[in-house]
Amino acid sequence: MQSEQLIARVYERFPGGKLYEQALLVIWFLVIGLPLDGMTPFRYLFILYFLSFFLFDSRNVLIGVAKAWWLLPFQLVALLSVFWSPYASEAFRSSLLMILAVIVVIVVAAKYTPQQIIRCLMIALACVAAFIIVQPIPIAVGAGFGSKNYAAQFMLMGFILAATIALNPKEQTPLRLFGVLMIPIFSFLVVSANSTTSLLMLIASAGLVIGMRLFFIDSQKVRHLSALLVVLGLLLTMIVLYSVIAFVDQQVVDSFLGMFGKDSTFTGRTALWDEAANQIGMRPYLGVGLDGFWQYDVGSAQTLNINDHKPIGTRLTFHNVHLEIMVHLGIIGYSAFLVAVIPVLWFSFKHLITRHDMPSVAFCAVIAIGAITSFTESWLWSGFNVQSFLVFVSGAVYARGTRRRHVGNMISRDAVPA
């Protein structure tokens, strides 16, 4: 009888989504990104599509849920807030959307590779850029998005992804050339938005992408170059900090911000932050509940609208995600938010340090920009939002570790006599 002996198991790298699945992901990004009427039915159809993978690819998706469980506590606190929110129905609806957004993040992380996610979103944002260009409403007044800052944020994310694709030697050449083409277009639209935050973040993100490419990828090829870059970076940081401490006073800050048409109160945001601190002081542990503040019959909210020359009933934000969460979900909700954010930082930066690839550079640049803008914007706790999606999907996809698929076994057999 012929005997067999197992020599080794044979694996292949995780292939990610098929071509048609990548096309569907591009369309999904457009469905949630473009400010067009009549998109709601398509959004729900796509959500059903993502939910179907719990049935048709259950093992893969459930492993994704187990690996990214830390995304769920914050959503559960938001759902439970229906019991103390004065607007329970609105809180229930918003919490369900937040849960669905996390489900989409987990499914996308399970089905696609990091490179495919970046590629698909960059193509979608290129389509959004074309939409903004042909819009009769200029981007400086919102381009149909309702806010120039929100429109500029799309273009800023597009710039980061286009730059990393252009600099990625492992990406396909046509896509790299497309990234090179889109870099100046995204940059022009960010500048055209006249958004101080987005303009400064454009400069910062360019430095982050190029700096991380040099430090984590190119410097590995030159002996001691990474150590030299660390020393130069620390030296530059110390010089900048010393200059700020020694020479910058309030008049200089006001003059600098005045160049962008702003003032040292960040165009009224400090009034929002003061009211947020007041609300937190009254309900520190549970907050007012999801959707419990920005309502037409909440006097404090409408006072802020009047002071900001906004119509009564306008739903603003506190322009600070930390204050936003503390007001609505209190210390308990904010603690759950940190439970979601800390693993994102850990997995993403760990992958950047150990793997040295451009997709991790893109995700880490987005995370860094998101961390900075979290103190002036509330996008990170939004459900279906480009920046929020990129931040949390990076943690979910890298939490899976190195992925491979078993394709067979290498075996040896005894020779058969002729």
C-alpha positions in Angstrom: 0.0 0.0 0.0 1.4 3.4 -1.0 2.1 5.7 2.1 1.9 9.5 2.1 3.7 11.9 4.4 2.7 15.6 5.0 5.6 17.8 4.2 4.0 21.3 4.5 0.7 23.1 4.3 0.4 25.5 1.4 -1.1 28.9 1.8 -1.7 31.9 -0.4 -2.0 35.6 0.6 -5.6 36.7 1.3 -6.8 38.0 -2.1 -9.5 40.4 -0.8 -12.6 41.3 -2.7 -13.1 40.4 -6.3 -13.2 43.0 -9.0 -17.0 43.4 -9.0 -17.0 43.6 -5.2 -14.5 46.4 -5.4 -16.7 48.2 -7.9 -19.6 47.8 -5.5 -17.5 49.3 -2.7 -16.8 52.3 -4.9 -20.5 52.8 -5.5 -21.2 52.4 -1.8 -18.8 55.3 -1.0 -20.6 57.4 -3.6 -24.0 56.5 -2.3 -23.1 57.7 1.2 -20.8 60.6 0.0 -22.7 62.5 -2.7 -25.3 65.0 -1.5 -28.0 63.8 -3.9 -31.7 63.3 -3.3 -33.1 59.8 -3.5 -30.1 58.0 -2.2 -31.7 56.6 0.9 -33.2 53.5 -0.8 -29.8 52.7 -2.2 -28.2 53.1 1.2 -30.5 50.6 2.7 -30.0 48.2 -0.2 -26.3 48.3 0.4 -26.7 47.8 4.1 -28.7 44.6 3.3 -25.9 43.6 1.0 -23.3 44.0 3.7 -25.5 42.2 6.2 -25.8 39.3 3.8 -22.2 38.4 4.4 -23.2 37.3 7.9 -25.0 34.4 6.1 -22.8 33.8 3.0 -19.4 34.4 4.6 -20.3 33.9 8.2 -17.0 32.4 9.5 -14.9 35.3 8.0 -17.2 38.0 9.2 -17.7 36.6 12.7 -14.0 36.4 13.1 -13.9 40.0 12.2 -16.5 40.8 14.9 -14.4 38.9 17.4 -11.2 40.7 16.4 -12.9 44.1 16.5 -15.2 43.7 19.5 -13.8 46.9 21.0 -15.8 48.9 18.4 -19.1 47.7 19.9 -19.2 49.1 23.5 -19.6 52.7 22.4 -22.5 51.7 20.1 -24.2 49.8 22.9 -23.9 52.8 25.3 -25.4 55.0 22.5 -28.3 52.5 22.1 -28.9 52.3 25.9 -29.1 56.1 26.0 -32.7 55.8 24.7 -33.6 55.2 28.3 -32.4 58.6 29.5 -32.6 60.7 26.4 -35.6 63.1 26.3 -35.9 62.3 22.6 -36.0 58.5 22.7 -37.2 57.9 19.2 -34.5 60.1 17.6 -31.9 58.5 19.9 -33.0 55.0 18.9 -32.8 55.9 15.2 -29.3 57.5 15.5 -28.0 54.6 17.6 -29.2 52.1 15.0 -27.4 54.0 12.3 -24.2 54.0 14.4 -24.5 50.3 14.9 -25.0 49.7 11.1 -22.0 51.9 10.4 -19.8 49.7 12.6 -21.2 46.6 11.0 -20.2 48.0 7.6 -16.7 48.8 8.9 -16.3 45.2 10.2 -17.6 43.6 7.0 -15.4 45.8 4.7 -12.4 45.0 6.9 -13.2 41.2 6.6 -13.8 41.2 2.8 -11.1 43.6 1.5 -7.4 44.2 1.8 -6.1 47.6 3.1 -4.8 48.4 -0.4 -8.2 47.7 -2.0 -10.0 49.9 0.6 -7.7 52.8 -0.1 -7.9 52.2 -3.9 -11.8 52.1 -3.9 -12.2 55.1 -1.7 -9.7 57.2 -3.8 -11.7 56.4 -7.0 -14.9 57.3 -5.2 -13.5 60.6 -4.0 -12.2 61.4 -7.5 -15.9 61.1 -8.6 -16.9 63.4 -5.7 -14.3 65.9 -6.9 -15.8 65.8 -10.4 -19.2 66.4 -8.8 -17.9 69.4 -6.9 -16.2 70.9 -10.0 -19.4 70.7 -12.2 -21.6 72.0 -9.4 -23.0 75.5 -9.9 -22.5 76.1 -6.2 -18.8 76.7 -5.5 -17.0 74.7 -2.8 -16.4 77.9 -0.8 -20.1 77.9 0.1 -20.5 74.1 0.4 -20.9 72.8 -3.1 -24.2 71.2 -2.2 -22.7 69.5 1.0 -24.2 72.1 3.3 -20.8 73.1 4.7 -17.5 74.1 3.1 -15.6 72.3 5.9 -17.4 69.1 5.2 -16.8 69.3 1.4 -13.1 70.2 2.1 -12.8 67.2 4.4 -13.7 64.9 1.5 -11.1 66.5 -0.7 -8.5 66.3 2.1 -9.0 62.6 2.5 -8.8 62.2 -1.3 -5.4 64.1 -1.3 -4.0 61.7 1.4 -5.2 58.6 -0.5 -4.0 59.8 -3.9 -0.6 60.7 -2.5 -0.1 57.3 -0.9 -1.2 55.5 -4.0 1.1 57.6 -6.2 4.0 56.8 -3.8 3.2 53.1 -3.5 5.6 51.0 -5.5 3.4 47.9 -5.1 0.4 49.6 -6.6 -0.6 49.1 -10.3 1.0 51.7 -12.6 -2.2 53.1 -14.1 -3.6 53.7 -10.6 -0.3 55.4 -9.5 -0.5 57.7 -12.5 -4.2 58.4 -11.7 -3.1 59.3 -8.1 -0.5 61.7 -9.5 -3.2 63.3 -11.6 -5.6 63.7 -8.7 -3.1 65.2 -6.2 -3.2 68.7 -7.7 -7.0 68.5 -8.2 -7.7 67.6 -4.6 -5.2 70.2 -3.4 -6.9 72.9 -5.6 -10.3 72.1 -4.2 -9.1 72.1 -0.6 -7.6 75.6 -1.1 -10.7 76.8 -3.0 -12.9 75.9 0.0 -11.3 78.7 2.1 -11.4 76.5 5.1 -8.6 77.3 7.5 -8.7 73.9 9.2 -8.6 71.9 5.9 -5.8 74.2 4.5 -3.6 73.7 7.5 -4.4 69.9 7.5 -3.5 69.8 3.8 0.0 71.0 4.6 0.3 68.8 7.6 -0.9 65.7 5.7 1.5 66.3 2.8 4.3 66.4 5.4 3.0 63.3 7.2 2.7 61.1 4.0 6.2 62.1 2.7 7.8 61.9 6.1 6.4 58.5 6.9 7.4 57.2 3.5 10.9 58.4 4.1 11.1 57.2 7.7 9.3 53.9 7.6 10.1 52.7 4.1 13.0 54.5 2.4 15.1 54.8 5.5 15.1 51.0 6.0 17.4 50.8 2.9 20.0 53.2 4.2 22.0 52.4 7.4 21.4 54.7 10.3 19.2 57.1 8.2 16.1 56.4 10.5 18.1 57.4 13.6 19.3 60.6 11.8 15.7 61.5 10.9 14.6 61.0 14.5 17.3 63.4 15.7 16.5 66.0 13.1 12.8 65.7 13.9 13.3 66.2 17.6 15.6 69.1 17.0 13.1 70.8 14.7 10.3 70.2 17.2 12.3 71.8 20.0 13.1 74.8 17.9 9.5 75.3 17.0 8.3 74.9 20.6 11.0 77.3 21.9 10.0 79.8 19.2 6.3 79.6 20.3 7.1 80.0 24.0 9.6 82.8 23.5 8.2 84.9 20.8 4.5 84.2 20.1 1.9 86.4 22.0 -1.8 86.8 21.5 -1.4 89.6 19.0 0.7 87.3 16.8 -1.9 84.6 17.0 -4.7 87.0 16.1 -2.6 88.3 13.2 -1.9 84.8 11.9 -5.5 83.7 12.1 -6.6 87.0 10.6 -4.7 86.0 7.4 -7.4 83.3 7.0 -10.3 85.5 8.0 -10.5 83.9 11.5 -10.0 85.2 15.0 -8.6 83.7 18.2 -12.1 82.5 19.3 -12.1 80.1 16.3 -15.1 81.9 14.8 -17.4 81.5 17.7 -16.4 77.9 18.6 -15.2 78.9 22.1 -18.9 79.9 22.9 -19.9 76.4 21.9 -17.2 74.8 24.0 -18.2 76.9 27.0 -21.8 75.7 26.8 -20.6 72.1 26.3 -18.6 72.4 29.6 -21.8 73.7 31.3 -23.9 70.8 30.0 -21.2 68.3 31.1 -21.1 69.8 34.6 -24.9 69.2 34.9 -24.9 65.6 33.7 -21.3 64.3 33.9 -21.8 60.5 33.9 -24.6 59.7 31.4 -24.9 63.0 29.5 -28.2 64.2 28.1 -28.6 61.1 25.9 -28.1 60.7 22.2 -29.8 63.5 20.2 -30.7 65.1 23.5 -29.2 68.6 23.0 -29.5 69.9 19.4 -33.3 70.1 19.4 -35.6 72.9 18.5 -37.1 73.2 22.0 -33.8 73.1 23.9 -33.3 76.7 25.0 -29.5 76.5 25.3 -29.2 75.0 21.8 -31.4 77.7 20.3 -29.5 80.5 22.1 -26.3 79.2 20.4 -28.1 79.3 17.1 -29.2 82.9 17.6 -25.7 84.0 18.7 -24.3 82.3 15.6 -26.9 83.9 13.4 -28.4 80.5 12.5 -32.1 79.9 12.0 -34.0 78.5 15.0 -34.0 74.6 14.8 -30.6 74.4 13.1 -28.7 71.3 14.3 -25.1 72.4 15.0 -22.3 70.5 16.6 -19.9 71.5 19.4 -17.0 71.3 16.9 -15.1 69.0 19.2 -15.8 65.3 19.2 -14.6 64.9 22.8 -17.1 67.5 24.1 -19.8 66.2 21.8 -19.6 62.7 23.3 -19.3 64.0 26.9 -22.4 66.1 26.5 -24.5 63.4 25.0 -23.2 60.2 26.6 -21.2 61.5 29.6 -18.0 60.0 31.1 -19.4 56.4 30.5 -19.9 57.0 26.8 -16.5 58.8 26.4 -14.8 55.9 28.2 -16.4 53.5 25.6 -15.2 55.8 22.8 -11.7 55.5 24.1 -12.1 51.7 24.2 -12.7 51.9 20.4 -10.0 54.5 19.7 -7.0 53.0 21.6 -7.0 49.7 19.7 -7.2 51.6 16.4 -4.0 53.5 17.3 -2.3 50.4 18.5 -3.0 48.1 15.5 -2.5 50.8 12.9 0.8 52.1 14.2 2.1 48.6 15.1 1.5 47.6 11.5 3.2 50.7 10.1 6.3 50.0 12.3 6.5 46.2 11.6 5.3 46.0 7.9 6.5 49.3 6.4 3.9 49.6 3.6 2.1 52.6 2.0 -1.5 51.5 2.9 -0.5 51.8 6.6 1.0 55.2 5.9 -2.3 56.3 4.5 -4.3 55.0 7.5 -1.9 56.5 10.0 -1.9 59.9 8.2 -5.7 59.9 8.4 -5.6 58.9 12.0 -3.2 61.7 12.8 -5.3 64.3 11.0 -8.4 62.9 12.6 -6.8 63.2 16.1 -5.8 66.8 15.4 -9.2 67.9 14.0 -11.1 66.1 16.7 -10.6 69.2 18.8 -12.2 71.5 16.2 -14.7 69.1 14.5 -17.1 66.4 15.5 -16.8 64.1 12.5 -15.2 61.2 14.3 -18.4 60.1 16.0 -20.6 60.4 12.9 -21.9 57.2 11.5 -21.4 57.2 7.7 -18.5 59.7 7.3 -15.4 59.3 5.2 -12.9 60.3 7.9 -14.6 58.2 10.6 -14.8 55.2 8.3 -11.1 55.4 7.5 -10.0 55.7 11.1 -12.0 52.8 12.4 -11.6 50.5 9.4 -7.9 50.8 9.8 -8.0 49.3 13.3 -10.5 46.6 12.2 -8.5 45.5 9.2 -5.2 45.4 10.9 -6.6 43.6 14.0 -7.0 40.6 11.7 -3.2 40.3 11.5 -1.4 38.7 8.5 -4.1 36.9 6.6 -3.7 33.8 4.4 -5.8 31.1 2.9 -5.1 27.4 3.0 -5.1 26.0 -0.5 -3.7 22.5 0.0 -0.9 20.3 1.4 2.5 19.3 0.1 2.9 15.5 0.5 5.4 12.9 -0.4 4.5 9.4 -1.6 6.6 6.2 -1.7 8.0 5.5 -5.1 5.9 3.0 -7.1 8.0 0.2 -8.8 7.8 0.3 -12.5 
